[in-house]
Amino acid sequence: MASPIRLTGMASGLDTEKIIKDLMKVQREPVNRLQRQKQLDEWKRDAYREMNSLLDELRKTVDTLRFAGNFNKKIVSSENDGIVSAKVVGTPSYASYAIEVKQLAKAEMPAAVELTVDSSITSKTTAIGGTDFTFEVNGKAIDVKSTDTINDVITKVKNADAGVEANFVNGKLLFTSKTGATLTGADGNSFSVKVTSGDGSKLGMDSTGASSSTRVPGQQAEVVINGVTYTSSSNTFTFDGVEFTFKQQNLGAPINVSTKTDEDAVFNMIKGFVDKYNEVIDKINKKITEPKYKGYQPLLDEEKEALPEKTAEKLENMARSGILLRDPILTSALNEFRRAISSPLQAAGVNTAFDTLSEIGISGPPSGKYAYQENGRLYIDETKLRNAIRNNGEDVLKLFTNYSSSTDPATKYNESGIAERLFDQLKQVTDRVTKEAGSTTSLFDDSYLGRKIKDTDEEIERWEDRLKTIEDRYWKQFTAMEQAMAQAQSQGSWFAQMLGQQ
């Protein structure tokens, strides 16, 4: 569609373009309000999503505290590492192990033959040369062609299943018995390599044959653990989640290997939770108490362009500030978090002396006139917490991990460990925030703010169509006026000319 002809004040002398632009500024106000509201909604959505990411991090940290296995980490120590050393590789069930090493495992010393090959053969890939020949190793015949390489010979020995393996090392061809293989020597612990036809001198072989050294059989380790005898092909043996390494015999003099809770691992796990909890509630508290500056609104694009960059950035920050001020979702969540970690654990078998966090050394800020400003931060009495882990580990475990199967919400809450409660609360609040603002990990956004932003975009688009129509109408009106004035001026000139001729 061709653009309409626009006359810009040729007859009237008016700055038509400026007049229409000023008129359109007034007409654009509804669109400006929509754009500012859209920006506010986007800021709020992004702020919610930032909070949701923080809450998800805390939830992952809390998740580790829900499982008893993470509190049952053990360390093990031997009263004599020179005889037996040990390390935890699973979940030990015994508190201690009495160990007697009756016999250490010994590796088998294989039988071996070393042959010096011809100096012309410098690598595994060099052709042997000479003539074809056959040799026998441990009773198995191997045919060798002059075009074969050392690699070919090694492969043929392997495929012959001769109970020995061949290797080429430092110009020597080595034949070594495999562990446990049956050997053909008279003593059953040796073998020979000899040529049965042709000339094998290129590989250092002859028809007389070369006998191997004598194999020295290995032996298994024999140990007694808590009264039961075990054998092992190596001096490293895993039993009940503990890997033992046997180093020397101690016949008749058992030594003790003991296990205990890995205090540092449990302490660091709990401390990591407290640190993450404090980090998250600090950021949420900062967000919901951030000041709101009245009169500051998001800047439109043309407003940003008209201002220095730093000024525009400052005004944007002022307009963004307080976007989640006193937000009901986050405020409610903080209250529920505090309730979850402060309510006593009330369940069968719970030691009432260790039914709250404060009783294991985790409590609020020290008393003082500024304590209220801490907004629910947790503090650790390290000595008290370590003592609880060391002396009342089962009570600490229950305090965090106790699980309730009750279908009554109130009973389930009271019987659930702190980690269980907090995990559930975190899931509820993240679900609420996701419903309100969506998620950065989801391709489809059906959140309240997502739909609102989409609706605003559609409303802006409809307004832009209207404004285009209004602007075109203004131009038509001014163009018609210019055309009428031009025609009047033309007629006036004609009358003047006619009167001048009389």
DAGISUL-V87056 format. One record per backbone hydrogen bond with DSSP energy under -1.0 kcal/mol. NH is the residue of the N-H (numbers start at 1). CO is the residue of the C=O. Records with the same first field share a line. If there is no record, write none. Layout:
NH->CO  CO
This chain:
13->9
16->14
19->15
20->16
21->17
22->18
23->19
24->20
25->21
26->22
27->23
28->24
29->26
32->28
33->29
34->30
35->31
36->32
37->33
38->34
39->35
40->36
41->37
42->38
43->39
44->40
45->41
46->42
47->43
48->44
49->45
50->46
51->47
52->48
53->49
54->50
55->51
56->52
57->53
58->54
59->55
60->56
61->57
62->58
63->59
65->62
66->63
70->67
71->68
72->68
75->260
77->258
79->256
83->80
84->80
85->245
87->243
89->241
90->241
97->257
99->255
100->224
102->222
103->222
106->219
109->216
113->175
115->173
117->171
118->202
121->118
126->123
128->148
129->146
133->144
134->197
135->142
136->194
137->140
138->192
140->137
142->135
144->133
148->145
151->124
153->149
154->150
155->151
156->152
157->153
158->154
159->155
160->156
161->158
165->176
167->174
169->172
172->169
173->115
174->167
175->113
176->165
177->111
178->163
181->178
185->190
188->185
193->210
194->136
195->206
196->134
197->134
203->200
204->201
205->200
210->193
212->191
213->112
215->189
216->109
219->106
221->232
222->103
223->230
224->100
225->228
226->98
228->225
230->223
232->221
237->244
239->242
242->239
243->87
244->237
245->85
246->235
247->83
248->83
250->101
253->250
255->99
257->97
258->77
259->95
260->75
262->73
263->261
266->262
267->263
268->264
269->265
270->266
271->267
272->268
273->269
274->270
275->271
276->272
277->273
278->274
279->275
280->276
281->277
282->278
283->279
284->280
285->281
286->282
287->283
288->284
296->293
304->300
305->301
306->302
307->304
312->308
313->309
314->310
315->311
316->312
317->313
318->314
319->315
320->316
321->317
323->320
325->322
326->288
327->324
331->327
332->328
333->329
334->330
335->331
336->332
337->333
338->334
339->335
340->336
341->337
342->338
343->339
345->355
346->414
350->347
354->351
360->357
362->357
363->379
371->368
373->370
374->371
375->372
379->363
381->361
382->380
385->381
386->382
387->383
388->384
389->385
390->386
391->387
392->388
396->392
397->393
398->394
399->395
400->396
401->397
402->398
412->408
413->409
414->410
415->411
417->402
418->399
421->417
422->418
423->419
424->420
425->421
426->422
427->423
428->424
429->425
430->426
431->427
432->428
433->429
434->430
435->431
436->432
437->433
438->434
448->435
449->436
451->447
452->448
453->449
454->450
455->451
456->452
457->453
458->454
459->455
460->456
461->457
462->458
463->459
464->460
465->461
466->462
467->463
468->464
469->465
470->466
471->467
472->468
473->469
474->470
475->471
476->472
477->473
478->474
479->475
480->476
481->477
482->478
483->479
484->480
485->481
486->482
487->483
488->484
489->485
490->486
491->487
492->488
493->489
494->490
495->491
496->492
497->493
498->494
499->495
500->496
501->497
